[in-house]
Amino acid sequence: MEPLSLGTLNILESGSSGINVKAIDLNIYGASNFEIRKFKISDDGLRYDFELNLPHLEGEGHYDISGKILTLPIKGRGPFTGNFDNFYAFVKLIVEKTVIDGEEYLRVKDLQVKVRTGKGNINLQNLFNGDKTLGDVVNDTINQNFELFTNELIGPIERALDKKFLAIARKIMENFTYNELFPTN
């Protein structure tokens, strides 16, 4: 599971007058070190709700940013790194029972991930085509407003996590019967 590869994400697409941000080859490290804080199963056993704490994550990849903030044109492309502490993931898993060759299996119908951001920092290299002064100002501004900044960007990341974890859950559940997953003894 390490790294958790999320591929390419269109983080912000604001059109010609706004700002566009793309994360490319996004890899997250530390996602397998989660702690389950809450776990609830519905009475019928077809809905599972988890609350996970992700104590420390590290991210790396490349970015492409272009557009304007107020009247300041922002442009850059290059590598980025990030450190993220105490993020929470709220996962809702909906399944249905199905019978295959006389054996009962669970099939994933839906999986949704919501993320609550914590503390952290991001470093975008090569902003303004390598202008260190302007790059430092933007990185400092992002990091001084980290929670606000990451809350604005979290939607595309949640959608990528939905797809990634849906594929993982389906792969697990298609290989085990209901009784193998939830033995009665």
N, C-alpha and C positions, 0 to 999 in steps of 0.2 A: 504494500500500500504506500510505501515511501519511494519516491515522492508522489504526492497526489498531483497528477498532471491535469490541468484544466484547459490546456491548449490555448487558443486565441479567443479573447473576449472583447467585444465592443462595449467598453465600460460606459462611455458617454457619447451620444450622437445628437448634437444640438443643431445641426444644419449649418448653413453658411455664416450666420451671424454669431453663433455660439462657439463652443469648444468641443472638439472630438478627441476622445482618448481611447486607445486600443492597447490591451495587454497581449503580448505575443509569447508563446511557449511558456506560459505561467506554470510554475512548479511550486508546490507547497510542501514543506517539511514539518514534521511534528504532529500531523493530523492523527496518526495512529496512537498518540499518547493522550487520548481523551479520557475523561472521567465521567461516568454516568452519574448525574445528580438526581434525576428523577426518571422513573419508568412506570408507565401505566398501560394496562391492557383492558380493552373494553370487555363487557360481560360476555359478548358473543365471540371474543377472541379474534375479531377481524380488524381491529384498529389498535395500533401501538403508538404511544407518544413517549418520546425520549427528550430529556434535557441533558445536553452534554457540555462539559467545560473543556475548553481547549487551552491548557495553561500557557503553552508557548508554541508559536508557529513562526516559521521563517519562510519567506517567499522570494523567488527570483524569476527573472524573465527579461523580456524586452518591452519597451513601450513605444508608442507613436502618438504624439500629441500635437494638435494644431488648432488654432482659433484665436479668439480674443477674450480677455477678461477685462471688462470695462473698455478702455481704448488701447490696452496693452496687448500687442500681438504676442502669442506664445507659440513656439514651435520647437520641437525636439524629437529626437529618436535615439534610442540607445538602451543600455542595460539598466535594470533597476533591482534594488534589493529592499526587503522590508522585514521588520521584526514586529510580532504581534503578540500581546499578552492578554490573558483572561478574556478570550472570546467565548461566546456561548452559542451553541447550535440547538435549535428546537426542531425536532424531526417528527413528522406525522407520517405513519406508514399504514396504508389501507390494503388489506388482502382479501381474497375470496378463496373458498375451498373448492377444489376440483378433484375429480376421480380419474385416474389414468391406470388402466390395466388392473382395476380393482383396488388400487392404493390411493389414499387420500393425500393430496398435496395442497400447499398454499401457493396461490398465484398473486403477484403484486399488481394491484390495480392503480395505486397512486403513491407517490412519495413526495413530500414537500419539506424543504429545509428553510428555516428562517434563522438569520444570524444576528446576534447582538454584539456589536464591536466593543472592544476594550481599549487598552493603551497600546501604543506602538510608535514606530517611525518608518518612514519611507525615504529612500534616496534615489532620485531620478538623475542618472548621469547624462551628460551631454545636452542639457537643456540649452536653448538658444544657441545651438550649434557650438557648444563648448564654452560659452561665456560664463566663467566661473562666478563672477559677482552676481549676475542675474539668476544663475542657477541656484546659488546659495540662498538668495532671497526667496525664491519659489519653494525650495525644499524646506527652509525654515518656516515659512508661512503654512505649508501643509502640515508640518509636524507640530506646530503650535496650536493648530486647529484639527488635530488628528481625528478625534471622534466625529466631528462634524463632517470632515472630508470623507472618511470611510463610510459613514452612513449614507452619503450621497451616491457612493459607488457600489454599494453592497448588492443591489438588485440583480445585475448580470452575474455576479459571483454566486448568488443563491440559485439562479436558474441553472448555472453550470453544475453546481453541487447536486441539484435535483436529478439531472440527467446521469451524472456519474454514479451516485448512490443508488438510483433506480436500477441501473445496469448491474451493479454489484449485488443488490438484494435479489433481483430476478435470477441471477446465476446461482446464488446460494440456494434459493428455494426450489429451483427446478431439479436440483440434485439430491434433495432429501425429502422423504415422506413427512407428513405431519407428525406421525409417531416418532420418527427419528429426531425431529426438531424439538418436540415436546413430549418426551416419554412420560407415561403415567406412573411408572414405578420409580 
